[in-house]
Amino acid sequence: MRRILKGLAVLVVVLAAVGLWKREEITRLMAVNALFAAERIVENFSHMDRLFLTRPLSRGEGPVSELPPGARLALPPGAGDWIARRSITALVVLERGQLRHESYHLGTGPGDLRISWSVAKSVLASLFGTVLAEGKVDLDAAVETYAPMLKGSAYEGATVRDVLTMSSGVAFNEDYLDFWSDINKMGRVLALGGSMDGFAAGLEVREAEPGSRMHYVSIDTHVVGMVIRGATGRDIPELLEERILGPLGLEAAPYYLTDGEGISFVLGGLNMTTRDYARVGAMVAAEGAWNGRQIVPGPWVEAMTSRQAADGSGYGFQWWLPADARPGEVYAQGIYGQYIWIDRVRDIVIAVNAADRGFEEPGVDAENLAMLRAIADAL
């Protein structure tokens, strides 16, 4: 009995020591498990820096770009119910650069740095266009040309174009409600301070030939980031600050979530104010220009917001098009109800943040797109 008690005492000491050693990782893992809990989700989405490793981004030294107020927009019928039903936390509407509507809900405010989730993919695509314009990357080159560690993985042979259009062919389960899905395994790698590069290089199974069909695989966007880093020899945050964020004249310094190696979570970890998401949209609506400066090359804006996937699906280069898209309509979308809706013909931008735990229910996406279009039509 004494030996058993002594053994148990040693085990308790060892577990306590491991707990102290891995305290931060365990805390982050617990945060991931409770990230979307009904009583926490709104607060969590405004304070992701309390839960994960992060890297601050500079907004630059220039002045804040103005969003002059326009006539107050009367939201269309049903908008109030939609805001409540879909747990909208922020809604900002711009028309020709003028602020036509701005409202915050569920205790949030204009200064909140809200998580973008996959809206970050569309921001990264804008940055990619500046690298492409320099001739530092070839859309039809294999990704391992720029990210050699992908040799031998399921990504070997996939082109840069393939990953930009979510057509890598890599087998990946994106079910957010399945604890054992690939997307949730990836989330735990992030929370525990693992390597996102290593996670991507560790994927070994293909379910289709690269370029043959569009299948939404979030880690494809991380590979786009690996390509940018390999092609330029520079960090994504530095490039983004220099080429996108500074010229936009943001009102608040954003931040990225990062993995344990300090690599930015470019596929979904960008945090900004809703007004600043609207500024990103306004730049895209203006063919890549903002405040008299061409930030992203116009031809790339046209390309990334046009249908690009080889199977004809409604996907550009990390941007979405509605199935029944009118001329100029394109949008960025993130889980739990994040959107940047753009009507380039009418120069309308609608930025939405939300904490919608029912975002995967049948019909929700169609409902959201219909309301965003109705808001645009009300202008």
N, C-alpha and C positions, 0 to 999 in steps of 0.2 A: 504493500500500500504506500509506504514511504517513497519507493522508487516511482510509483505511478504519479503520486502528488508532485514529486520533484520534476518528473518529466512534463507534467502539465504546467508547472510553474515556468519551466524553461520555454515551453511552447508559447505561453502567454507573453513572456518577455520578447521572444523572437517576433511574434505577431505585432506586438506593440512597436518594436523597432522598425519593422517593415512598414507599419502604418505611418510612423513619423517620416520615414524616408520617402514614401510615396504619397504623402498626405495631399500634395497639390494635385497629383494625377487622380487619386481617388475622389477628391472633391470635384474635379472637373467631370469625372465619369458619372458621379451622382447628379451633377448639374444637367448632363445630357439626358439622363433617364427622367428628369423632372422638367425638362426644358419646355415641353408643350402642355404641361398640366394646366387645367382650366384656371386655377387660382393664381398661376404664376406667369402664364404665357405673355400677357401684355407687358408686364414689368420686365421680363427677361428680354423681350425683343427690343426694348429701349436701352438695355444695359448689358449687352453681351460681353463687354469688357470685364464684368464682374465674374464671368463664368469660364472664360477661355483665355488662352495666350493671345496676345494682340500685338500689333505693330502700328504705332501712330503714323498718320500721313500728314504732310504739310499742305495747307491750302495755298501756299505761296505768300508773297509780300504785297501783292496788288490789292486794289480796292475791291470791295464786294460789288458784283455786277447787279445793277438795279433790276427789280421786277416791279415796274410802276403799276399802281392799281388802275384797273379799268372799271367799267360799270359792273355793279354787283350782279352776278349771274343768278337767276332763279332756277334752281335745280329742277329737273323734270319730275313729273308725277311718279311716286314710288321710290324716289331716291332716299328719302328718310328711312323708310322701312328696310331698304337694301343696306343702308349704312349699319343699322342695328342688327339685321339678320346675318350679315357677313362679317360682323365684328371689325368694321373699318375703324382704324385709329387715326388716319390722316388722309385728307383729300385736298389736293392743290390743282387748280385748273388755270392754264395759261392760254391766251389767245394773242398771237403776234407779239409775244413777249410780255404782255400785260397780265397782271394777276386778276383773274375774274372771280375766283372762288378760293377760299382757304378755310378749312375747318379741322378741328382736332377732337377726338372722342376717346372715351374710356380712360380718362385721366392723363392722356398724353398731351404734349405741347409742341410748339414750333422748334424748340431747341433740342428735342430728342434726336439722338443719332440712332436711326432705326436700321435693323438688319435687313439687307436686300434679298437674301437668298439668291435665287438664280437670276435676278435682275443684274447681279454682278457679272454674269457671263456676257451680257450685252455690252456692258461697259468695257470689259476686256477686249471684246471684238473691235471696239472703236480704237483702242490702243494698238491692236494688231495692225490695223490699217496704216498707222504711221510707220511701223517697222517694214511692212510690205512696200510702201512707197520709197523707202530707202534702198530697196533691192537686197535686203539682208536675208530674205526668206523666199522660198519658192513654194507656191501653193501645191504644186504637184510632186514635190520631193517627199520621200519617206520621212516619217517623224523621227526615226533614229538618226537621221542625218544631223539633226540639231540636239537630240537627246539620246546619246549613245547607250545609256543604261536601259533603254527600252528594247534593245536587241535581245532576242530570245523570249520576249513577252508576247502576249496576244496582240500588241500594238505593232510589232515588227511588220513592215510592209504597208501599213496604213499611211496615207498621205496627209499632209497638213490640211488639205481641202476636206478629206474624210472626217477628221476630228472637228473641224469648224462646222460641219453640217451634221454632226452626230451620226455619222455613217461609218464608224470605225469597224463595225462588225463584232466588237468585243462583247462577250456575254456578261450581262450586268443586270442585277435585279434592283430596280429603282423604287420598290414598294416601301414607302415610309412607315407603313403600319405593321410591317413584318420585322420583328426584332432581329432576325437572322439574315435579312436582305443585305446585299452588297452596299447599298447606300448607308445603312445603319452600321455596318461593320466599319465603313469609312469614317463615320462620325465618331466611333469609339477610338479609332486610330488618332483622330484629331484631338479628342479629349484627353487621351493618355500621353500626348506628347510624342506620338510616333511620327514617321516620315510619310508624307503624301507622295513624294517621288517613289519611295520604296513600295507603297501600296499600288501605285500605277504599274510599276515594273513587275510586281508580283502577280498581276492578272495573266492567266495562261490560257484561258478558254475563249474560242471564237464561236459565234453561232451563225455568222454570215460572212461572206467575202467583203473586204473593205470596199466601201463605195456603192454597194449593191442596194442598200435600203437604209432609210433613216430609222434609228432606234435610239430613243433618248437615253444617253449615258452620261451622267454628270462628270465622271472622271475624265471624259474626253476633253472637257474644258481645262482641267488641270494639265493635260498633255499640251494643249495650246500654250499654256503658261510656260511649260518646260521648253517648248520650241522657241518662244520669245526670249527666254533667258539664255538658251544655248546660242541663238542667232546673234544676240547683241552683247552677250557677256555682262549683262546688267540685271539688276534686281527689278522686278515688276513695280514695286512701290515707287522707286526712283523715277522710272520711266513715266508712270502714271502721273506723278506729281508734276513733272516737267512738261509733259505734253498735253495732258487733259485737265487735271485739277487746277493747276495754277492759272492757265488761260481762261477757265470758266468763271473765275472770280467767286468761288464758293463763299458762303457766309460762316461755315464752321469747318474745322479740320476733321476729316473723316478718320477711320481706322479700319484695318483689316484684322480678321482672325488669322492666326498662324498655326502651323504645326510645331512640333518640338524642335525642329531645325531652323525655325524662323522663316520658313517659306510661307508666303501669303496664301490663304485659302481663296484663290481667285475665282473658284466656281460658285461661291455663295457667301463669302465672308466680309463683304464690303458694308460698312455702316456709315450712313449719311443722314442729314436732315431731309425731310420730304421736299422742301423747297429746292434743295440742291439736286435731288433726283430729277425734279422738274427742269432744272437748268441743263442737265445732261440731255433730257428729251428735247429741249428747245434747240440745243446745238445740232442734234440729229435732224430735227424738223427743218433746220436752215441749211441742209446739205453739208453739215460739218463745220459751219461758220458760227461765230459768236462774238458779238461786240466788235465787228469789223475785222476779225482775225480768222483765217482758215485753220481750224484746229485739227480736224480729220479730213483727209482728201475727199473731195466731193464724189469722185468715181467709186471710192470704196464705200461711202455711205449708200450710194445707189446699189452697189453689189450686195452689201450685207443685209439690206432691207428688202431684197428681192428673193424670190424662190430660188434656192440653190441646190437642195438635196436632189440626188440623181433620180429618186423614185417619184419626184413631183409633189412631195408632201409640202405642207405650208411652213417651211423652215428655210431661213436664209443662212447667213453666217452668224449664228448665235442670237438671231432675232426671229420672232414669230410673225406670221401673217395670218389673219382670219381666213377661214375656209372660203368665205364670201367677201374677201377683201375688196373694198372700194379703192380707187387709185389713191396712193399715198398712205394707206392705213398699215401700220406695223406696230408691234408692241414687244416689250420685254416683260417677262413674267417670272415670279418666284413663288414658291410654296407658301401656303397660309395666307394668300391673297395680296401679294406685292405686284404692282404693275407700273409700267410707264407706257401709256397709250399715246400714240402719235398719229396725227393726221397731217401729213406733210403738205398736202394741197392747200389746206385751209390754215396751216401753221397753228395747230392746236395741240396742246400737250396736257395730259392728265396723269398726275403722279398719285399713286395710292399705296398706303401701307395698311396692313391689317393683321389680325391675329385669329384668323378663321380656322378653327379646328375641324370644320366640316368641309374644307376646301376640296376634298377628293370625292365628295358625294356626287352621284350622277346629276348632271345638269348645272352644277355650280359654275363651271368655267363659262358655259354658254350664257348663263344669267349675268355674269360679271361683264363679259364682252358686250352684251346687249345694253347694259346700263352705261358702260363707258361710251359707247357710240351714241346713246340717247343724250348723255351729258354734252358731248361734242355737238350734237344736232341742236341743242337748246341754246347755243351761243348765237 
